Amino acid sequence: MYIKHLSLLNYKNLQEAELSFKNGINCLVGKNGAGKTNLLDALYYLSFCKSYFNAIDSQLVRHDQEFFMIQGRYHYQGQEEEIYAGLKKGQKKQFKRNKKEYQRLSEHIGLLPLVLISPGDERLITEGSDQRRKYLDGVLSQFDRWYLTAVLRYNRGLSQRNTLLKSAGRNWSSVAGQFEVWDSLLAQTGLHIFEARTRFITELEPVFQKFHRFISGGGEEVQMVYHSHHQRGALEELLRDSLERDAALGYTTRGIHRDDLELLLDGHPVRKVGSQGQKKTFFLALKLAQFEFLSKHFGYAPILLLDDMFDKLDDERAERLIELVGRPEFEQIFITHTQKERLMEIVQKTGKSYDFFVVNNGEIQPHEETL
């Protein structure tokens, strides 16, 4: 599976583009702020129905314009697939597969697997547990449709329970029976989510450790430790026991929405002890493990997007990353860089065919340097 052609209008700072890509390495070179990352984000949008960097769709429309449009033509399981995404300000966004609009956007998730590795992924390490839960949900939702459904049901139930908590306040005991339906929903859907996360982490950790050893050259031990209230007993009981406290606080303090994935380097939190290069190696290995996991479950390789990944890696780690992406299991790759000569040196070492595109002030043009 790979994208053959991309058309877009008014996506972020990109005014208009008509681009053809090869099933190899596609290189985007240009200054910071030129629009390289925005092109990667457009590809991400076609896979996930949302931006990787902006939570609000209306902020994706180019300044002083009223709409954006992205259209991709893919080679998919021996045939051609056309995906369309469009948004007019003040209206609901449209998503179409072969000109047929989706009734629910969740139906599209998982069709076109993709892994984006960006400097912003350091948030997985440095920020709160919600970033790591989003990571887990994002990967699992790509191949497990029921998981995505369970997360949506859980979040709706959590919202209803929190609303009831805020309205009940100190009078919670008089309406305690009304919490039973939401507690049951959170317990049942939460258990499925917990079990799916547990299986995923168990399968992912050794692959993550393998990639980390390769990129770092060994000598560093990494570990992922999953923490969940479901490990402490039946969630319905935990919710009942915490009801008085929850009512005083106005929100639910037990459940999978409080899960965390502890990330350790040599037995210590990597966010505290890791250097900038070690942190980058950590999330790079994590995302590459995600790539291998998805490849195994789908039976074909996701599209891989590497956004400014060769900055802040020492020469040895950069060389190992180059060796990795040169392997045949990595098929279509997009790489951004500010320095054309450095990127040329990188892609030539992989032995793969490549195309170059120059990005300048929101305009993208093919470059003569191709192979």
RARA-V454145 format. One record per helix or strand. SS is the DSSP state (~ for helix, > for strand). FROM is the first residue (numbers start at 1). TO is the last residue. If there is no record, write none. Layout:
ss | from | to
SS | FROM | TO
SS | FROM | TO
This chain:
ss | from | to
> | 2 | 11
> | 14 | 20
> | 25 | 29
~ | 36 | 48
~ | 57 | 60
> | 61 | 61
> | 67 | 76
> | 79 | 88
> | 94 | 97
> | 100 | 101
~ | 105 | 107
> | 114 | 118
~ | 119 | 126
~ | 129 | 143
~ | 145 | 216
> | 222 | 227
~ | 229 | 232
~ | 235 | 241
~ | 243 | 249
~ | 256 | 258
> | 260 | 265
> | 268 | 269
~ | 270 | 273
~ | 276 | 298
> | 303 | 307
~ | 315 | 325
> | 333 | 337
~ | 340 | 350
> | 354 | 360
> | 363 | 366
